[in-house]
Amino acid sequence: MTIGMLLKSKIRLVIVTDAWKPQVNGVVTTLGKTQDTSIQLGHQVHVINPSECKTIACPTYPEIRLALGARNHVEKQITDFQPTHIHIHISTEGPLGQAARKYCLRDKLAFTTSYHTQFPEYIRERLPIPLSISYKYFRHFHSKAACTMVGTPHQRKILQQRGFKNISLWTRGVNTNIFKPRDKHYLDYPRPIWIYAGRVAVEKNIEAFLSLDLPDTKVVIGDGPATVGLQQKYPGVKFEGYKFGEDLATYIASGDVFVFPSLTDTFGVVMLEAMACGLPVAAFPVTGPRDVVRDGVTGILNENLQAAALEALTLNPQDCINQALQYTWEQATQQFLNNLTLAIAA
């Protein structure tokens, strides 16, 4: 079979992930959209995830559930599904991902991985573990994959410098039927309104936003382990909790600037969602924003986040919308499927 025939053939795909609904983050959004779009393209997809297992709360982060009995569950699910193309996509390095990796290595099955989150940096925020040790572990985890997919060229460069091999790009998309300009008066707060959307957790560097001396109203959309403490520390901030779908889009579109303080995200799908709503982005010049934001056009990247936010207020919302329209889940999913097929064929 030629490479061209492989790319056109229908596949039975298993996605193994330790991050899944009801978690709310970019990993879950990406995998969910990839599953839905792959099925629309005529492929069969089964997601092995923690909701199928007994779970325990992750230490220091109870929102994340860790699967028990992962090995037996993964092997049974893969055996029952019987993929015609054994494309085991391991998206996280938790119990299910570890079990799938061991299964593939034992039975000599090719598999791919993806690097969605800068876990070494996340770990360092919570535990005094040197980055060199964490990266050594994750480099070993991904080393046997046919390819490891990352969201941006900058992230690929970082992993290559850390000794990772066989890295392919897998971009992201945005649903512009939901995320689009809407009535600005939905939020009746003094303007300008500065929006943050995402987990409320230390690794998101959210205090870099909350502590800024910005005029009028800061709005936080989301929840997480740091919420209660931050509500007490910043009583003037509007903490709105989690929002989903149309509700989320309506809240974001009501703002004036989207502030993205994270230093560790590998892409940042929520930035695309904000731009699709007409909001310019203020962010640090780090992985994710450097590849997603057009500095000076659809956002401002600056080590001084306050200066970035104030300058972003002057940008043209239509430029943000135009850039977001270039990112579709259909294109992102086709890139993902091509990576799978070419990596396994090679």
C-alpha positions in Angstrom: 0.0 0.0 0.0 1.4 3.4 -0.9 1.6 6.4 1.4 -1.1 8.1 -0.6 -3.5 5.1 -0.1 -2.6 5.1 3.6 -3.6 8.7 4.0 -7.0 8.1 2.3 -7.8 4.9 4.1 -10.3 4.8 7.0 -8.8 3.9 10.4 -10.0 2.5 13.7 -8.2 4.7 16.2 -7.7 4.3 19.9 -6.9 7.5 21.9 -5.7 6.8 25.4 -5.8 9.8 27.8 -5.7 10.5 31.5 -7.2 13.9 30.9 -10.9 13.8 30.0 -14.3 15.2 30.7 -15.5 16.7 33.1 -12.0 18.3 33.3 -12.0 21.7 31.5 -8.7 22.5 29.8 -7.0 22.7 26.4 -6.1 19.0 26.4 -9.6 17.8 26.9 -10.9 20.4 24.3 -8.3 19.3 21.7 -8.9 15.5 22.2 -12.7 15.9 22.2 -12.7 18.0 19.0 -10.2 15.5 17.4 -12.5 12.6 18.2 -15.6 14.3 16.9 -14.0 15.6 13.7 -12.3 12.2 13.0 -15.7 10.5 13.2 -17.2 13.1 10.9 -14.4 12.2 8.4 -15.5 8.6 8.5 -13.0 7.1 10.9 -13.9 5.0 14.0 -12.5 6.4 17.3 -12.6 5.0 20.8 -11.3 7.1 23.7 -9.9 5.2 26.7 -10.3 7.6 29.6 -10.5 7.7 33.5 -14.4 7.9 33.5 -14.4 4.2 32.5 -12.4 3.2 35.7 -12.4 3.5 39.4 -10.4 6.6 40.2 -8.7 8.4 43.1 -8.0 12.1 43.3 -4.6 13.3 42.2 -2.6 14.5 45.3 -2.7 18.4 45.6 -5.1 18.5 42.6 -8.4 16.6 43.4 -10.0 17.9 40.2 -7.8 15.4 38.3 -8.8 11.8 38.7 -6.2 9.0 38.4 -7.4 5.6 37.1 -7.0 2.4 39.1 -6.5 -0.9 37.5 -5.3 0.8 34.4 -3.3 -2.0 32.9 -6.1 -4.6 32.7 -8.6 -2.0 31.5 -6.4 -0.7 28.7 -5.6 -4.1 27.4 -9.2 -5.2 27.4 -10.4 -2.0 25.7 -7.8 -2.3 23.0 -8.5 -6.0 22.5 -12.3 -5.5 22.3 -12.0 -2.5 19.9 -9.6 -4.4 17.6 -8.1 -1.4 15.8 -7.5 -2.2 12.1 -4.6 0.2 12.3 -2.9 0.1 15.6 -2.6 3.8 16.2 -2.4 4.1 20.0 -2.3 7.8 20.7 -1.1 8.3 24.3 -1.8 11.9 25.2 -0.8 12.0 28.8 1.8 10.3 31.0 -0.6 9.2 33.8 -1.7 5.6 34.7 -3.6 5.0 31.5 -0.9 6.4 29.3 1.7 4.3 31.1 -0.4 1.2 30.7 -0.9 1.8 27.0 2.8 2.4 26.4 3.7 -0.8 28.2 1.1 -2.8 26.2 2.4 -1.5 22.9 6.0 -2.1 23.8 5.3 -5.6 25.0 3.3 -6.6 21.9 5.6 -4.6 19.5 2.8 -2.2 18.4 3.7 1.2 17.0 2.1 4.1 18.8 2.3 7.9 18.8 2.3 10.4 21.7 1.6 14.1 22.1 3.2 16.6 24.4 0.2 18.9 25.4 1.5 20.3 28.7 4.9 21.3 30.0 4.7 18.9 32.9 8.3 19.5 34.1 7.5 23.1 34.7 4.1 22.3 36.3 5.8 19.9 38.7 8.5 22.5 39.6 5.7 24.9 40.6 4.5 22.3 43.2 7.6 20.3 44.2 11.4 21.2 44.3 12.3 18.8 41.5 15.0 20.0 39.0 13.8 20.4 35.4 16.7 18.2 34.2 15.3 15.2 36.2 11.7 15.7 35.1 12.7 16.1 31.4 14.8 13.0 31.6 11.7 11.0 32.7 9.4 12.5 30.0 12.1 12.1 27.3 12.2 8.4 28.2 8.4 8.1 28.2 8.1 9.5 24.6 11.3 8.0 23.2 9.7 4.8 21.9 6.9 6.6 20.1 6.8 6.6 16.3 6.4 10.3 16.6 5.6 12.9 19.4 3.2 15.6 18.4 3.5 19.2 19.6 1.3 22.3 19.0 3.8 24.9 17.9 7.3 25.2 16.3 8.6 26.9 19.4 7.6 23.9 21.5 9.2 21.5 19.0 12.5 23.5 19.3 12.4 23.3 23.1 11.9 19.6 23.1 14.6 19.0 20.4 17.0 21.0 22.6 16.0 18.6 25.5 16.9 15.6 23.4 13.4 14.5 22.2 13.3 12.8 18.8 10.7 12.3 15.9 8.7 15.4 16.7 5.7 16.4 14.4 3.5 19.5 14.5 -0.1 19.2 15.4 -1.9 22.6 15.5 -5.3 23.4 17.0 -8.6 24.9 15.9 -11.5 27.0 17.1 -15.2 26.7 16.5 -16.2 30.1 15.0 -19.8 29.1 15.0 -19.7 29.5 18.8 -16.8 31.8 19.4 -17.6 35.0 17.6 -18.3 38.7 18.3 -21.4 39.2 20.5 -23.2 41.8 22.5 -20.6 43.7 24.6 -23.2 44.7 27.2 -23.8 41.2 28.5 -21.4 41.9 31.4 -22.6 45.1 33.1 -19.2 46.0 34.7 -17.2 49.2 34.4 -14.9 49.1 31.3 -12.4 48.1 30.1 -13.1 44.5 31.1 -10.0 42.3 31.3 -10.8 38.6 30.8 -9.0 35.5 32.0 -10.4 32.0 31.2 -8.8 28.8 32.4 -7.9 26.8 35.5 -7.4 28.8 38.6 -4.2 27.1 39.7 -0.7 28.1 40.6 0.8 26.6 37.4 -1.3 29.0 35.3 0.5 32.0 36.8 -2.8 33.7 37.3 -1.6 36.1 40.0 0.5 37.8 37.4 -2.8 38.9 36.0 -4.8 39.5 39.2 -2.0 41.7 40.7 -1.8 44.1 37.7 -2.8 47.7 38.3 -5.4 47.9 35.5 -8.3 50.2 35.4 -11.9 49.0 36.0 -12.8 45.3 35.9 -10.9 42.0 36.0 -13.0 38.9 35.3 -11.9 35.3 35.9 -13.8 32.5 34.1 -12.9 29.1 35.5 -12.2 27.4 38.7 -9.6 25.4 40.4 -7.7 24.6 43.6 -6.5 28.3 44.1 -9.9 29.9 43.8 -10.9 30.4 47.4 -7.6 31.8 48.4 -7.5 34.2 45.4 -11.1 35.4 46.0 -10.1 36.4 49.5 -6.8 38.1 48.4 -8.4 39.9 45.4 -12.0 40.8 46.5 -12.4 43.3 43.6 -12.0 40.6 40.9 -15.2 39.1 39.5 -14.8 35.3 39.8 -17.5 33.8 37.5 -16.8 30.1 37.8 -16.8 27.6 34.9 -18.7 28.5 31.8 -19.3 26.3 28.7 -20.2 26.5 25.1 -22.4 29.5 24.2 -22.3 30.7 27.7 -18.5 30.8 27.7 -18.3 32.5 24.4 -20.8 35.1 25.5 -18.7 35.9 28.6 -15.4 36.1 26.7 -17.0 38.3 23.9 -18.2 40.7 26.5 -14.6 41.6 27.4 -12.2 44.1 25.9 -8.8 42.3 26.3 -8.0 38.7 27.0 -5.0 38.4 29.4 -3.1 35.1 29.2 -0.5 35.0 32.0 0.6 31.4 31.6 4.3 30.7 31.2 3.9 26.9 30.7 1.2 26.2 28.1 2.3 24.6 24.9 -0.4 26.2 22.8 -3.4 27.9 24.5 -6.6 27.1 22.6 -8.4 29.7 24.7 -6.4 32.5 23.0 -7.8 31.4 19.6 -11.3 31.4 21.2 -10.8 34.9 22.5 -9.5 36.2 19.2 -12.4 34.7 17.4 -14.7 36.7 19.7 -12.7 39.9 18.7 -10.5 40.2 21.8 -6.8 41.0 21.4 -4.5 39.0 23.7 -2.0 40.3 26.2 0.6 37.7 27.1 4.2 37.0 28.0 6.6 36.2 25.0 6.7 32.5 25.8 5.8 29.2 24.2 2.2 29.2 23.0 1.6 33.0 22.7 4.8 33.4 20.5 3.3 31.1 17.9 -0.4 31.9 18.3 -0.4 35.7 18.6 0.7 38.1 15.9 2.5 40.6 18.1 1.3 44.1 17.5 -1.7 42.9 15.4 -3.8 40.4 17.3 -2.1 40.8 20.6 0.8 42.2 22.5 3.7 40.1 23.9 5.7 41.8 26.6 7.6 40.8 29.7 5.7 43.6 31.3 2.2 42.1 31.3 0.5 45.4 32.4 2.0 47.3 29.5 0.9 44.5 27.1 -2.6 44.6 28.4 -2.9 48.4 28.1 -1.4 48.4 24.6 -3.6 45.5 23.5 -6.6 47.7 24.2 -5.7 49.8 21.1 -5.7 46.9 18.6 -8.3 46.2 15.9 -10.7 43.4 16.9 -11.3 42.5 13.3 -7.6 41.5 12.9 -8.1 39.1 15.8 -11.2 37.6 14.2 -9.5 37.2 10.8 -6.6 35.3 12.3 -8.8 33.0 14.3 -10.7 32.1 11.1 -7.5 30.5 9.8 -7.6 27.8 12.5 -10.2 25.1 12.0 -10.6 21.8 13.8 -10.9 20.1 10.4 -7.4 21.2 9.4 -6.0 20.4 12.8 -7.5 16.9 12.8 -6.4 16.1 9.3 -2.8 17.1 10.3 -3.1 14.8 13.3 -4.4 11.9 11.2 -1.6 12.4 8.6 1.0 12.4 11.4 -0.4 9.1 12.7 -0.4 7.4 9.3 3.0 8.6 8.1 4.6 7.9 11.5 3.3 4.3 11.7 4.0 3.7 8.0 7.6 4.8 8.5 
